[in-house]
Amino acid sequence: MPDARQPGSVVRPVRVLQSVRLGGGHPSYADHVAAASDPVRVELLSFSYRTALTGHWDVLHVHWPENLIRRRSRPRRALRAVLFALLLLRISVRRPGVVRTVHNVAPHEPGHRFERALLAVLDRCVTCFVRLNDETPVRPGVPVVTIPHGHYRDELDPAGDPPTDDGRTLLFFGFLRPYKGVDALVEAFGELADPSARLVIAGEPANAAMRALVEEAAAADPRVEPHLTFLSDEDLGALVRRATVVVLPYREIHNSGVLFAALSLACPVLVPENAVTAALRAEVGADWVRGFTHPLTAGDLSSALRQAADRDPAAVPDLAGREWSAVADRYAEVFQGRASTGARA
């Protein structure tokens, strides 16, 4: 790269290979960062193994590394493991910057032993960790930067249609996966002796068992309202605006885009109590983040509804500093720093 200190030199943007495909049908965390990034400073490349193994890039930015290996069929999984190993070899030879955003402490679903071994090797190649909150543990001795998760006020438009909430609506939304505790939510709601309460469960089920769980709950209790499909931003906004509380009964919670979508639309959330959610409550205000200790109970749901009904309807949570432009600027600083300290790939 030309030296920016020399007169007349031209400095190209840092070429950053994302570990995910950008611009898919369902905008991801990486898509939001990409949309807000300055192309003069950073060129973000969508992932393919062809680019990873033969392309020209300066920094590898890793999100959810297990997804680079996992596939439904065993032959495709084996092929991806071989390609992943070749990528590790290229990293070991070229020694580019490797930035890993740590979305979760561990994968939500455990992988096989060989996958875990490959991911451990990748982790040792990381030259800078990005965490979304200060509570995320990372490997000692490696630079780490905290970049708070962005909000979704621009996409979800909190100033849209006025809410139609009756003060008794609990909402769960997002991709329905086993670790998210939908079964515990359904059980706790079933014990809530309030005929006016409603539970809306919205999102695409991960498998047939998750779909059956919600459909059976709705058949047994007319207060349960299922919307088992992918939600557009418009549909999501409408559901959240008529909710009293968004409930996230996850068995463990560390970072959650769903949580920030709810707060972006000024809807209080009920979440498992831990150091991360306690810090978020201190940041945005106690009216917006209420904690519970597992197991989730009907009393937790009733108390959350009561607390939400008592808050100022004109209030909004404090999400200052969580604009995606600020998030992208911080990432650009990280990428430029890693490119300047590592070899070129």
C-alpha positions in Angstrom: 0.0 0.0 0.0 1.4 3.5 -0.8 2.5 5.5 2.1 0.0 8.2 3.0 2.8 10.4 4.3 4.4 10.7 0.8 3.1 13.7 -1.3 0.8 12.6 -4.1 0.3 9.1 -2.7 -3.1 7.5 -3.1 -4.4 5.3 -0.3 -7.0 2.8 -1.2 -9.6 1.7 1.2 -8.9 -1.3 3.4 -10.4 -4.4 1.8 -12.3 -6.3 4.4 -13.6 -9.8 3.7 -16.8 -10.4 5.7 -17.4 -14.0 6.9 -21.1 -13.6 5.8 -22.8 -12.9 2.5 -23.9 -9.2 2.3 -27.2 -8.0 0.8 -29.4 -11.0 1.5 -33.1 -11.0 1.8 -33.0 -10.6 5.5 -30.7 -7.7 6.5 -28.2 -8.9 9.1 -26.0 -7.1 11.6 -23.2 -7.1 9.0 -25.5 -5.6 6.4 -26.4 -2.7 8.7 -22.7 -2.0 9.3 -22.0 -2.2 5.6 -24.8 0.2 4.7 -23.4 2.8 7.1 -19.7 2.4 6.2 -17.6 5.0 4.4 -16.4 3.4 1.1 -13.4 5.8 1.1 -12.1 4.1 4.2 -13.3 0.6 3.9 -14.3 -1.8 1.1 -16.4 -4.6 2.4 -16.4 -7.8 0.5 -19.2 -10.4 0.7 -18.0 -13.9 1.6 -17.3 -16.7 -0.7 -14.6 -19.4 -0.4 -13.3 -18.4 -3.8 -12.6 -14.9 -2.6 -11.3 -16.1 0.8 -8.8 -18.5 -0.8 -7.7 -16.7 -4.0 -8.9 -13.1 -3.6 -7.1 -9.9 -2.5 -8.2 -8.7 1.0 -6.4 -7.1 3.9 -8.6 -8.1 6.9 -10.9 -11.0 7.6 -13.9 -10.0 9.7 -15.5 -13.0 11.3 -19.1 -13.2 12.5 -20.6 -16.5 13.8 -17.6 -18.6 12.5 -19.4 -21.9 12.9 -21.6 -20.9 10.0 -18.6 -21.2 7.7 -18.6 -24.9 8.3 -22.2 -26.0 9.1 -24.4 -27.5 6.4 -27.3 -29.9 6.6 -25.8 -32.8 4.7 -22.7 -34.6 5.8 -20.8 -34.4 2.4 -21.3 -30.6 2.2 -20.3 -30.3 5.8 -17.1 -32.2 5.1 -16.4 -30.1 2.1 -16.8 -26.9 4.1 -14.5 -28.2 6.8 -11.8 -28.7 4.2 -12.3 -25.3 2.7 -12.2 -23.8 6.2 -8.9 -25.6 6.9 -7.5 -24.2 3.7 -8.5 -20.7 4.8 -6.7 -21.2 8.1 -3.6 -22.2 6.1 -3.8 -19.1 4.0 -4.1 -17.0 7.2 -1.1 -18.7 8.7 1.0 -18.0 5.7 -0.1 -14.5 4.8 -0.9 -13.3 8.4 -3.6 -10.7 7.5 -5.6 -8.9 10.2 -8.3 -11.1 11.6 -11.1 -9.3 13.4 -13.7 -11.3 15.2 -17.0 -9.8 16.4 -18.1 -11.9 19.4 -21.9 -12.0 19.1 -22.2 -14.9 21.6 -20.0 -16.5 24.2 -20.5 -19.9 22.5 -22.6 -21.1 19.5 -26.2 -21.6 20.4 -26.2 -25.2 19.0 -23.1 -27.3 19.8 -21.1 -28.5 16.8 -19.1 -31.7 16.3 -15.6 -32.2 17.7 -13.7 -31.5 14.5 -15.7 -28.2 14.1 -14.7 -27.1 17.6 -11.1 -27.9 16.8 -11.1 -25.8 13.6 -12.8 -22.9 15.4 -10.2 -23.0 18.2 -7.5 -22.6 15.6 -9.3 -19.6 14.0 -9.6 -18.1 17.5 -5.9 -18.2 17.9 -5.5 -16.3 14.6 -7.6 -13.4 15.8 -5.6 -10.1 16.0 -8.5 -8.0 17.4 -11.7 -8.9 19.1 -14.8 -6.7 18.9 -17.4 -7.2 21.6 -20.8 -5.6 21.8 -20.8 -5.2 25.5 -18.0 -5.0 28.2 -19.1 -8.3 29.7 -18.0 -10.5 26.8 -15.0 -12.7 27.7 -12.3 -12.9 25.1 -8.8 -14.5 24.8 -6.3 -12.7 27.0 -3.4 -10.9 25.4 -5.3 -9.9 22.3 -6.5 -6.3 21.6 -10.2 -5.9 22.3 -12.6 -3.1 21.4 -16.2 -2.6 22.6 -18.6 -1.3 19.9 -22.2 -1.2 21.2 -25.0 -2.8 19.1 -26.8 -0.4 16.8 -30.5 0.5 17.1 -33.2 0.2 14.5 -35.1 3.4 14.8 -34.6 4.4 11.2 -35.7 1.1 9.8 -38.6 0.5 12.1 -39.9 4.0 12.4 -41.2 4.5 15.9 -43.2 7.4 14.7 -45.4 5.2 12.5 -49.0 4.2 13.2 -50.1 5.0 16.7 -50.1 2.0 19.1 -53.3 0.0 19.5 -52.1 -1.8 22.7 -54.7 -2.7 25.2 -52.1 -2.9 28.0 -52.3 -6.7 28.2 -50.3 -8.0 25.2 -47.0 -10.0 25.6 -45.0 -10.4 22.4 -42.2 -12.8 21.4 -40.7 -12.3 18.0 -37.7 -13.5 16.0 -36.4 -16.8 14.5 -37.9 -19.5 16.7 -35.0 -21.7 17.8 -34.9 -24.2 20.8 -32.5 -22.1 22.9 -34.9 -19.2 23.0 -37.1 -20.8 25.6 -40.4 -20.5 23.8 -41.6 -23.6 25.6 -41.0 -21.9 29.0 -42.9 -18.8 27.8 -45.9 -20.9 26.7 -45.9 -22.8 30.0 -45.7 -19.6 32.1 -48.3 -17.9 30.1 -50.7 -20.8 30.5 -50.5 -20.3 34.3 -51.3 -16.6 34.0 -54.9 -16.3 35.3 -55.9 -13.3 33.3 -58.5 -13.8 30.6 -57.7 -10.4 29.0 -54.0 -11.2 28.5 -52.7 -12.2 25.1 -49.4 -13.8 24.0 -48.3 -13.1 20.4 -45.6 -15.4 19.1 -44.2 -14.2 15.7 -41.4 -15.5 13.5 -40.3 -18.3 11.4 -39.8 -21.7 13.2 -36.4 -23.3 12.9 -37.9 -26.8 12.6 -41.2 -28.7 12.7 -41.0 -29.3 16.4 -40.9 -25.5 17.1 -43.9 -25.0 14.8 -45.9 -27.7 16.5 -45.1 -26.3 19.9 -46.7 -22.9 19.1 -49.6 -24.4 17.1 -50.5 -26.7 19.9 -50.3 -23.9 22.4 -52.6 -21.7 20.3 -55.1 -24.6 19.9 -55.2 -25.1 23.7 -55.4 -21.5 24.7 -57.3 -18.9 22.5 -55.3 -16.1 24.1 -52.2 -17.3 22.2 -51.9 -15.7 18.7 -49.3 -17.2 16.3 -47.7 -15.5 13.3 -45.4 -18.3 12.1 -43.7 -16.7 9.2 -40.8 -14.3 8.4 -41.7 -10.8 9.4 -41.0 -7.8 7.2 -40.0 -4.5 8.9 -43.5 -3.2 8.4 -45.1 -6.3 9.9 -42.7 -6.3 12.8 -43.3 -2.6 13.5 -47.0 -3.1 13.6 -46.8 -6.0 16.1 -44.4 -4.3 18.4 -46.4 -1.1 18.4 -49.5 -2.9 19.7 -47.5 -4.9 22.4 -47.2 -4.0 26.0 -44.0 -6.0 26.7 -41.6 -7.9 24.5 -40.6 -11.1 26.3 -37.3 -12.8 25.6 -37.3 -16.0 27.6 -33.9 -17.1 26.3 -32.1 -19.8 28.3 -29.1 -17.5 28.0 -28.8 -14.0 26.6 -25.7 -12.1 25.7 -26.4 -9.9 22.7 -29.7 -9.7 20.9 -30.8 -7.7 17.8 -34.4 -8.5 18.8 -34.0 -6.7 22.1 -32.8 -3.6 20.3 -35.6 -3.8 17.8 -38.0 -3.7 20.7 -36.3 -0.8 22.4 -36.1 1.1 19.1 -39.9 1.0 19.0 -40.1 2.1 22.6 -41.4 -1.2 23.9 -40.2 -2.5 27.3 -38.5 -5.9 27.4 -38.5 -8.7 29.9 -35.2 -10.6 29.8 -33.1 -13.0 31.9 -31.2 -11.2 34.6 -27.5 -11.2 34.2 -24.6 -8.7 34.1 -25.2 -7.8 30.4 -28.9 -7.0 30.9 -28.3 -5.2 34.2 -25.7 -2.9 32.4 -28.2 -2.2 29.6 -30.9 -1.4 32.2 -28.5 1.1 33.8 -27.9 2.6 30.3 -31.4 3.0 28.9 -33.5 3.1 32.1 -35.3 0.7 34.4 -38.6 1.3 32.7 -37.3 -0.4 29.6 -35.4 -3.5 30.8 -36.9 -5.7 33.4 -35.1 -8.9 34.5 -36.3 -12.3 35.6 -34.5 -15.3 37.1 -35.1 -18.7 35.5 -37.6 -20.4 35.5 -39.9 -17.8 34.0 -43.2 -17.6 35.9 -46.7 -16.2 35.4 -45.8 -13.8 38.2 -42.9 -12.4 36.1 -45.3 -11.9 33.2 -47.9 -10.2 35.3 -45.4 -8.0 37.0 -43.9 -6.9 33.7 -47.3 -6.0 32.3 -48.1 -4.0 35.4 -44.8 -2.1 35.3 -45.2 -1.3 31.6 -48.7 0.0 32.1 -47.4 2.5 34.7 -44.7 4.1 32.5 -45.0 7.4 30.7 -46.5 6.6 27.3 -44.5 9.5 25.7 -41.2 8.3 27.0 -38.5 6.7 24.9 -35.3 4.8 25.9 -32.0 6.5 25.7 -30.2 4.8 22.7 -27.6 7.6 22.2 -24.4 6.4 20.6 -26.0 3.4 19.0 -26.5 4.9 15.5 -25.2 2.5 12.8 -23.0 5.4 11.5 -21.2 5.5 14.8 -20.9 1.7 14.8 -19.4 1.7 11.3 -16.9 4.5 12.1 -15.6 2.4 15.0 -15.3 -0.6 12.8 -13.4 1.4 10.2 -10.9 2.4 12.9 -10.4 -1.2 13.9 -10.0 -2.4 10.3 -7.5 0.3 9.4 -5.5 -0.5 12.5 -5.4 -4.2 11.8 -4.5 -3.7 8.1 -1.6 -1.4 9.1 -0.2 -4.0 11.6 -0.6 -7.2 9.5 0.7 -8.5 6.2 -1.3 -8.2 3.1 -3.4 -11.2 2.1 
